[in-house]
Amino acid sequence: MIQADLITVYHNDTNYEQHRDLLKMLEKHEHNYRVLAVDNREKNRGFAAACNLAAFHPEASAPVIGFLNPDVQIHGPFLAKVRAVLQDHVVITGCRFGKPERDLAWWGVKDWVCGAALFVNRHWFTSVTGFDLQFVWSHEETDLIRRAEADDKVCHSIRLPITHASPTSDSPEDSAYKHRQFAQAQKRYYRKWGTPNAV
């Protein structure tokens, strides 16, 4: 029985090669999962839209949905721990990757999980129709966490054998795209949720 649908999105040839490496790591460490990959190379739908496309694909039906960046490194089994945490009111879990408390206060969330290694309860995720598509790239996971907390649900970050480092070899086009989308997402986030809580 498939226990998790694992979704990854790649938008250039480097990402595609990383995606292939990710498949090998998953095969080495995990079982009972399905990978749904979205190719954004010809048409960049944005991260949130690509993730939703895969999450709501007719083949996707597992109780857990995992979103994994193609450049994450997997060092051991992790899905059993994820499934154990996604119980009761916990609908989001995954890796926080050392994000400081000040940032969480700034965003108005109690806990936080990075979109590079984020896992959700399918029933809840589908009930809120997935990621908010106004967040093309950046803030989509933070918005999802705010929505969970507003729904009296819980995001609980955990340590998993997964590491992730921000890419250092972005093309000028990719870098400009990310800077532009980050700035737009930040404005949309605070317009939706109000001004930052931190001083």
Sequence and secondary structure as in RCSB ss.txt:
>XXXX:A:sequence
MIQADLITVYHNDTNYEQHRDLLKMLEKHEHNYRVLAVDNREKNRGFAAACNLAAFHPEASAPVIGFLNPDVQIH
GPFLAKVRAVLQDHVVITGCRFGKPERDLAWWGVKDWVCGAALFVNRHWFTSVTGFDLQFVWSHEETDLIRRAEA
DDKVCHSIRLPITHASPTSDSPEDSAYKHRQFAQAQKRYYRKWGTPNAV
>XXXX:A:secstr
   EEEEEEE SHHHHHHHHHHHHHHHHH  SEEEEEEE SSS   HHHHHHHHHTSTT   SEEEEE TT EE 
S  HHHHHHHS TTEEEEE  TT  HHHHHHHT SS   TTEEEEEHHHHHHTTSS TT SSSSHHHHHHHHHHH
TT EEEE   SEE    S   HHHHHHHHHHHHHHHHHHHHHH S S  
